[in-house]
Amino acid sequence: GHQEQTDYNAHYQTYGYHPLVAFDGLTGDFLKAELRSGNQYTSKGVKAFINPLLHHYNESIPNTDILVRGDSGFATPEVYESCEENESQYVIRLKNNRRLSQLAEQSVLYGD
């Protein structure tokens, strides 16, 4: 808890790091990481982190579909724009909220 550049993360109620990490979802292979202090918000710097990865895979294996998956901390326009600019599909979890619950309920009730 006293390592250089650690900071307090209120969500986890501890001192540490809050790294950005990317893995291949099919193989589990490690792709990239960036060590950040514990007080960094999840999506801070994600565009600079993800764009080189997406560009690399689009160049090296151009006929492969790329799907970016992230938790609710990555539900930002910056992430969506990065994926769309690199012609990658994305699935980002959204935090539950009243409006989403209403839309889901209407979809179930009316078959939308």
Buried (B, 14 or more C-beta within 10 A) or exposed (E): EEEEEBEEBEEEEEBBBBEBEBEEEEEEEEEEEBEBBBBBEBBBEBBEBBBEBBEEBBEEEEEEEBEBEBEEBBBBEBBBEBBEEBEBEBEBEEEEEEEEEEEEEEEEEEEE
